[in-house]
Amino acid sequence: MPRKKKNADQPIGVGLTVKQMKRKKPINADMMRDIEPLTDNQKSLFEAYAKNQNLVAYGCAGTGKTFITLYSALKEVLDETSPYEKIYIVRSLVATREIGFLPGDHEDKSTLYQIPYKNMVKYMFELPTEADFEMLYGNLKTQGTISFWSTSFIRGTTFDKAIIIVDEYQNLNYHELDSIMTRVGEQSKIMFCGDATQTDLVKQNERNGIVDFMRILRLMPSVDVIEFGVEDIVRSGLVKEYILAKMELNL
């Protein structure tokens, strides 16, 4: 369980740093909870992140892969001494990739999947009221500290001074994964989170593309790969029971 900060009631905007002052509505990182790892692989993920590695965290659902990655990234982005200024969460919004036919820009379309991430961020901060969190989360988004991107919109984009989190990467084909890698700019790093056993890809050549992509990453010294198993599930007993049953049936 997270430990509460002693100064959690300190108002947002007190004791601003130079990096915070660049933002229109600065956020005090001291209001973030202290999150401790609950399993050995969660500890390994925290440690690999602390080494400033690019990361691949894959394995069972409910193991905290995305939560720990986003938490660590947010702490670093809000740290005045780090070079990172933004977090980009990238994923394929729909299995058919027909997101371009929906109305609005990439931010409007990405509202389809933003709710789980908002819930994660809510747990990361110690705030007195729901209204305080809504204001804080709104500031994170409007000032671009956290933004959401679909793979349909990243062509021609370069992510500088950023931490890129590619979530549910198992639903991306090789071309998309390759394209994302070439978007990483100066003073940036990239994190992949997912579970290859839960892919929405139906074509065998697309599934094989993920395998080829992983082979490339394993050859790169700057990338740490951490595999999560059933023993790392922390979401609920039912989730663990369900996944074990699926494994027994080879589904």
N, C-alpha and C positions, 0 to 999 in steps of 0.2 A: 504494500500500500504506500502511496506517496506521503511524504512528510511535509507538513505545512511550514512555510517560511515564517519566521518570527515577525518580519516586517511586511506581512501580506496586506496590511491595511494602509500601506503607504500610497498616497494618491498617484495616479498616472501623471507623469510630467514633472515629478520632483527629482532633482539631482540629474539633470539631463547631460548627456555626453555630446561630443561633437557629432558623432554618427547619428545620434537620436535627433539632433537639431536639424539635420538635413530633411527630416520627415516633417510634414505639416502637423501631424498629431502624434508626437513621440509616445512610445510605449516602454515602460519600465520593466526590464527583464527580471527584476527581483520579484515580480509578482508571479513568476512561473513556479510551479511545484517542483520539488525534488522527486524524480521518478527513479526507483531502484529496479534492477533486473530481477525477475522472478525465476529464471531458469539459466542454465549454463550457456545456452546458445544466445539468449538475450544479453547475457554478460559479454559474450564474444562480440556481438554486434555493437554494443556500446564501446568496447575496447577498440575494435577496428575503426569505428568512426572517429574516435579520439586520436588515432594515428593519421588522420587526414587522408584516408584511403577512399578511392571510389569503391562502391559496394554492390554486391548482388546478394540479396537475402531472399531465399526461396524455400518453399516447403508448405506444410499444412496450414490451412486456414485457422484463424483464431490464436496465432502464436505471438502476435504483437509486432510483426515485422514492420508494417507500415507505420504503426504508432510510434515505435522507438525511432525510426528513421526521421519522421516528421518532427518529433520532439527534439531530437538532437540538432536537426537543421534549424529549427526555429530559435533554439537557444544560441546557436552560433550566429545567425543573422542579426539577432538583437544584441550581440556582443560588440562593443565599440572597437575591440582590437582585431576583429576578424575582417578579411577583405570581402566577405560575402554580404550582399545587400538584399537579395531577393531569393525567394523559393518558387520554383516553377514545378507544379504538379502536372505531369503529362500522362495521358492514357488514351486508349481508343474508347470513345464514348459509347458506341454501339457495335455489336458484333458485325453488322453488315457494312459498317463504315459509311452509311448514308447520311451522316450528320450534316453534310453540306446542304441538304434539302430542307432542314429545319430553319425557321426564321431566326434572325439575329446574328450577332457576331460570335466569336469563339467563346467569349465570357458568358453570353446569354445561353448558348447551347450547352455549356459545361455545367449549368445549374442542375442538369439531370443527375449529376453524381457528386455534387459538392457537399451534401448533407452529412455523409459519414465523416468527412474531414473536419467539418465544422464541429461535430460532436467530439472528435479527438482533441481539437484545440481547446474546447471548453474544459475538458478534463485536465489540461496542462496548466491552467491558470487558476489562482486562488483569488476569487473576486466575491464581493459581498452580495451582489444581486444579479439577476438575469439581465437587467437593463445595462449594468456595467459591462457584462460580457458582450452583449449585442453591440455596444459602442466600440469596445476593443476590437472585436472581430471585424466590424465594419471598417475600422481604421486600418487594420492589417490588409484588407482587400483594396480599399480605395487608394492607399498610398503604394500599392504594388508589392508589399512585403511578401504576400502570398497571392499567387495567381494560378489559374487553371487553364491548361492548354490541351487541345485535341491534336492527335497526330495529323489530322487533316489540315492544320493551320501552321505547322512549324516550318514548312519549306521556305527557305530564304531568310530564316531567322537565326540570329546568333545570340546565345545566352552568355553574357559576360557578368563577372562578379556575382555568380549565382550558384545555387544548389538545385540541381534538377532531380526530381524524384519521379521515376517512371514506374507507376503503379499498375498492377495486373499486367505485367509485361508479357505474360504467357499468351495474351490475346493479340499480340502484335506479330506480324510476319517479319521475315528477315529484312526486307526492304525498309520497313518502318523503323526497325531497331537500328539498322545501319544509318538511316537518315538522321535519327535522333543523336547518335554518337557524333556525327559530323557537325552538329549544331552547338556543341560544347565549346564555349569561347575562352577568353583569358580569365584567369583567376576563378575558375569554376570547377565543380566536380559533379559527378552523376551517381545516382543510387537507383538500383532496380529492385523492385519488390514483386513477388508473385509466387504462383504455384503451378508448375508445368502440368500437373495432373488435372487442373481445372480449366484448361484452355477452351476457348470458344472456337478455335480454328478447326475446320472440318477437313480441309485438304491436306493430304499427307505431306506434300512438298512444303507447305507452310509450317507444319509441325517440325519437319526436318530442319527448316531454317532456324528455328529456335535452338536446336542442338548445335548447329554450326556456329551460331552467334555465341553460345556459351563456350564452345571450344576456343574461340578467339579470345574471349575475356579471360579464360583460365591461363592463357599464355602471357598476360599483361601483368607485370609486377605491381602496377599501381592499383590493381583491382583485387579486393578480397571477396571470396565467395563463401557464404555461410548458409548451411542447410539446416532447416528446422524440421523436427520430427513430431510425432504424436505426443511425445513426452513434453513438448514445449507448449502445448495448447493451454491457454489460460482463460479463454473466453467463457466456457461453461462446460459442465460435465456432459451435457447432452451433445454438444459439438464433438467432443472427444469420442463419445460412444458411437455417434453417427459415422465419423471418419474411420474408426476401427472396423465397423460393420462393412463399409464400402471396400476397405482394403481386403477384408476376408473374402469378399465376393469378387475381387479383382475388377471393380467398377471404377 
